[in-house]
């Protein structure tokens, strides 16, 4: 659902140079070097030989673009981006690059677009494709993408989420399947057995009960409880129980999360809060609060895309790399799927930018994709982090396939260094990613957050009644107006 979500250093990479063909109109007079028509009548009997239309060379034009730039606390990622800027300007000295400090927020994008303050390209996440396209806030980059040399090597599972009605509106950076990250040291200190990667809801609940110590303010697990991220967190359990957010059939979108599967998933949250008492007393945690609590050792488990959690725990929380374990989401029951929300980070080009700015933005976005230069820069960054006692966290899902030649070359670099986080192969094999809903996903997350807050704050809440009310709200306010 997020960001960092940064999930950053490993996914910007090089595009082949795309030549932009255009006509030099000279204010609507002659096209380039085309020979003007004769002015006398006898010219109609002559055979004129036109020279080809001149092509504009975008590398000779002065172009200014504002770029998505990592947050101030992402020091290492900023260093990587600065290195990329320097390398890009060696190839394109005609481009002025402005670093934008704005990071995508659904409640801010409209204001930014209306005020023409959005950067030339900006980051966003998988849920936003239809929303941005319907609002006209994402440029159609189909021609640029189709001319891109390596388009067929980009991970289709990720990229397809920003291809709508055959048109391309964004470029995949990286992706994730939601995971549960465990603090092994907290389990060891309490004598709690580390669960199998093929674990269940019961295993999660029992592990949390073994670690939680309410008198000391220690939680077993910290599900998010405020902001849309709370509904996003819970949706993993809806999926694991076999449920759906919405159904699309016969030209109609219908709420589906108030099903038996939804009730089962909500009951599990109820058990975590009231029966087991293993969540934080101050349960109203946003993404940063929950991830921060994990990094500070105040909860043994947190549910999120792994990369952001690992960055906080290892590079800001000072945890040891062997104590941070990335698990798939638990299955509802033994033999079930370990389904987690499939999300990702994307870069979208501003439709208000000029054609030249859009093309240079696309070239910048893909500048490091599939290149030797990026691999060299990546290894240099890992070595610098090693010197500083910092860790490099690879994306859980890259824009390229790990089985590809390029993926294997990247992995060979990762394998050389002990300060690169290694995802467990058994855990990865169990991951089961499910895309987010097609329509009004953020509104759904917000509606479910209200439900979860009722459950966490009031013992004995009518679970089915809450789900039915939220489903009805989504249906009447949003789904009924949609014509798929």
N, C-alpha and C positions, 0 to 999 in steps of 0.2 A: 504494500500500500504506500509506503514511503519511498522516498529519497534515495538517502545517504550515499539511500536507501539508498549519495555518496557511493552508494555501494560503489567507490569511484575509480581508483587508479587503474583498474585493469581493463577498462572497456573502451577507451577512446582509441581509435586506430585508423591507417592511411587510404585515401581514395586515389584512384587514378585521376589524372587531370582531365576534367571535362571541358571541352571547348564549347563556348557559348557562341552560337551563330546569330548574327543579327544584321540589321541594315543600317548604314550610316545615312540617315535621311537628309541631313542638312536642312532642318526645318521644313521637311516635306517636299523639297525639290528633287534633285537627282539621287538615285540609289547608288552610292559608292562611285565606281568608275563606269557605270553604264553609259553608253554613248547616247547623247540627246538626239531626238528625232530631227530630221531636216525640216526647215521651215517652209520650203517652196513645194509646189505641187508635184514637181518632177521627182521628189524624193520617194514618192510612193512606188516608183519603179526600181529603186535601188535595193540592193541586198545589204543590210547592216549587220555587222558582226559585233555583238556585245561582248565585253570582257566580263568575267565572273564577278558577282557582287562581292564587295569587300567584307571580310569577317572581322568583327570586333574581337580584340584580344583582351579578355578580362584581367589578365595579369598586368596590363599596362594602364588600367584604370585605378584611380584613387577610390577605394572602398572602405567604409567604416562599419564595423560590426561590434555589437555588444554581446558578450558570451556569458553563459552560465559558469560561475566560478565557485569553488568549494567554500564552505562556511569557515569563519575565522578559527574555530577550534580544530579544523581538519588540516593541521599544519603540513603533514607529509603529503596529503593530496594536493595542497596548494603548490608545493614544490614540484610535484609531477606536472601540474597544469602549467606552471611557469616555464618548465622545460619544454613543454609542447608548444607554448606560444613562441618561444625563441626559435624553435625548429620550423614552425609554420612561417614565421616572418622571414626566414632565410629563403624559403621557396617563394613566398608572396610578400616581398617588401612593400608592395603597394597597398597592403591592407593595414588599417589602423584598428587595433583590438582594444576594446574597453571592457573591463571586468565588471560584471553586474553582481551586486550583492543581494539581488532579489531571487528568492527561491519559491517555486510554485506553491500556491495555496488556493484551493477552490473558491474561497470567499474573497480573494483579492484579484484574481485574474481579470474579472470583468472591469474592475476599476482601472487596472493597468492598461487594458486594451482601449478603454474609452478615453483615457488621458494620453494615449500613445506613449506610454512609459515602459511597456514590456520590452525586454531585451530582444535582440535579433533572433536568438533561439533560447529556449528555456527548458528546464527539466520538468517532467511530470511522471505520473505512474499509470499503471495499466488500466485502472478504472475510468480514466478520463477521456479515452479516445472519442466515443460517441458524443460526449458532452462538448468537447472542444470543437469537434467538426460541426455539430448542430448550431453552435453559437457563432461559427465562422472565425474561430480563434486559432485555427491550425492551418498553415499553408498546405495546399496540395502540391506535394513534391514528387508526384508520380514520374514525371519526365526525368528529373534529376536522379531518382532512385533507379529507374529502368536503364539509365545510361551508366550506372555505377558498375565497375568491372567485377566487384566481388559480391554483388547482391545475392547470387545463388548460394553463397557460402555462409550467409547470415542465418542464424538459428531460426527456422520458420515458426517454431512454437512460440517464440517471443515476438518476432516481427509481425506475425499475422494479426496480432491484437491491434495494430495500428494501420491495418489495411481494411478499408471499409468500402463496400461496393466497388471493389477492384482498384480503388485509389489509395495512394500511400500518403499518410499524414504525420509520420514520425519515424525516428530511427531507434531501434533497440540498443540500449547500452548493456544492460545485464538483467538477470532475473533471479527469482528465488521461489522456493516452495516454503511456506511457513513451517518453522521448526520449533522445538522446545530445546532451550539451552540449559544445561545443568552445571551446577558448581560441585564438582566431585569432592573437593576438600570438605565442604559442609556435610556431605553424606558420610565421608570417612570419619570425620570428627564425632559424628553421632552414632557410628557403627551401623549405618543403614546401607544395605547392599545396593550396589549400582545396578539398576534394572537392565534387562536385555533391550537391545535396540528394537526388537520385535515386541514392544510393550503395549499395554492396554490402559484404558481409563482407570481401571482398578489399580494397576501398577503406579500410575501417576498419583492417585489419591493416597495410596499407602506410603509411597516415597515421601510425599508432602507431609503426611502425618508424622513420619519418623523424624523429620528435620525441624518442623515448626516448633517455636518456643514463644508463645504470645507474651510471656512476662518480659522477655528480652527484646521484643519487637522483631522477632525473626519469623518470616513466613516460609511455608513450604513451596508455594507457587504464587506468583503475582499476576493474575489476569488483569488486563487493562480495564479500567472502570469509568473513564470519562473521555469525551471526545469521540469522534467517529471510530477511532482505533479500538474502542471497546467492542463495538458491534463487529468489527473486522476480526478481532481475536476470537469471539464466540463462533463466528461463521465456520471456523475450522472444525469445531465439534458438530455443528449442523451437518457438514459434509461427511464427517466420519460416521455419523449415524445414518447416512444414506439420504439425507435431505437435500432440497434445492431451495434457492432463494426465490426464484420465480419460474413459471412455465410459460412457454410461448407456443400457442396452437390456435388454429382457426382465426388468425388475424387478431389475436388478443393476448395481452400480457396479464398473467394472474399471479397473485401472491401465493407462495407455496411453503414459506418457512414456518407456518403455524401447523405443520403436519405432526404426525406421531414422532417423526425423527426430531423435529424442532423441540417438542416437549421433552424428549429424552435428553437432548443436549442441554436444555435449560435446567432440567432436574439435576444434571451433573454439576452445573454451576451452583445450584442451591445446596447440594451436598458439600461442595468445597467451602461454602460460606458458613452454613449453619450446622451441619452434621459433623464435619471434620474440623472446622474452624482453622483452616490452614492458609487463608489469604490475609494480606495485611489488614490491620485494624482500620487504617486509613486507606480504604480500598479505591478511592477515587483517583486512580493513577492514569495519566496519559502515557503516550509512548515513552517520552523521555524520563518520566517518573519511574516507570516499571523497569526500563533498561538500566537506569541509574541505580535503582535498588539492588539489582542483580550485581552490578559492578562493585557496589559497596558492601556486598555480603549480607544484605538484609532480606534476601529471598534466595532459595536454592534453585528455583526454576523460573524462567520467563519465556513467554510465547511470542515469537517474532521472526522475521527474516534474520538469518544468523549473522550476517555481515555487520550490521549496526551494533548488535549485542557484543560481538567479539571485539570490535573496535573499542567500545567503551570499557569492557572488562580487562582487556590486555594492555591497551595503550593509555588508558586513563585511570582504570581501577587498579592496575599493578598486579593483576592475578597471574598465576603461573599458567603457561600454555597447556601443561598436562592436566590441569584441573578444570578446564573448560571443555565440556563435551557437547557436541551438537547432535541432537536426536531428531528423528522424524516425529511428526505428531503421533500421539498414541492412538491405536485402533480402538474403536468402541468396545470391541470384544476380541478374544483370541481368534486369529485367523482373518480378521477384518483388514481393510485397507488403511494405510497410514496417510490419509488424505489431508493435504494442507492447501490453503489458498495459493494459487499460482499468481504471482505478481511480478512487477519489474519496473525498471527505470527507463525512461524514454526521453529523447530530445526532440522538441517540436519547434519548427521555424515559424516566426511571426508573419502572418499574412499581410501585415501592413508594411513590411520591409520591401524595398525595391527588388526587382529581379536579380540585379547584380549582388545585392546584399544577401538574398536568399541563396544564390549559388555559392557565394563565399562561405556562408554559414554551413551549408551542406559539406563543402570541402573541408571546413574546419572540424565538423562533427566526425567525419570519417577519415580524417587526416592520418591517424595512427592505426586504423584498422588493417590487420593482416600485414604489418610491416616489420622489417628487421629493426628499424630505428626504434619502434616502440619496445620491442623485446630488450634492446640494449638499454633503453631508458628505464625499463622496469627492473632489470637486474641491478642497475646503478642505484635505484631507489631502495631496493631490498638491502643492498650492501650498506647504504647510508643509515638505514633504520637499524641494522645489526650493530653498527658502531655506536648508535645512540641508545641501544637497549630497547628498541621498539620492534613491533611485529607488523608484518604485511598480511592483510586479510584478503585472499582472493574472492571474487564473486562466487556465490554458490552455483549459479548458472551463468555462463559467459555468453556473449553475443555469437561466439563460434562454438562449434561442437568440440568436446574434449577428445573425440576420436579422430578429428581432422589432423592433418600434418601440422598445421599451425598450433592447434591445441596441444599436441604432444610436445612441441618445442617449448611452449609456455610452461607445461608441466615439468619438463626437464629442468627448467630454471628453478621452479618452486622446490623441486626435490633436492636441490643442492644446498638449501639453507634451512637451518633449524629455527629461524625466526619467521618462517612462513607457516601459517596455520594450515593443518592438513585435515580435511573433512574425512571422516571414517567411511571406507568403501561399503561396509555392511549397512551403515545408516543411509548412505546415498542410494543404495539399491532398493531401499524400502520406500523412498519418497514417492508420493503420488500427488501430482499437482492438478488442481482443478481451477479453471479460470473463474474470475469474478463475474457477477451478473452483467448482462448487456445493458440494462436500463436502470438509471437512477440509483446506482450503487451507493453513492455517498449518502443519499437520503435514507436508504435502507439501513445503512450502518448507524446513522444518527437515531433512527427510530428504535433500533434494537438496543442502542446504548441507554435509552430511556427505560426500556424493559429491564435491562441488567441492573440499573441503579435501583429500581423497585425491588428486585430480588435481593440485592446485597443489603438494602437498608431496612427491609421489612420481613421479618420471619413469618412464614405462612402465606406468602403472596400467592395468589391464584395464578399459577404458571400458564395454564392454557388460556385463561382469560386475558392475560397480558399479551400473549402471542397473537390471539385473535384480534385484539384491539389494534396492535401494531400492523398486522396484515391488512386490516380494513383501512387504516390510515394510508398505507402505501397504495392500496387499490384505488381509493377514491381521489386522493390528491395527485397521484402520478400515473399509475398503470392504465386507468380507464381512458386517459387521453392519448395513449400511445397507439399508433397504427403500424405494426411491424411490417 
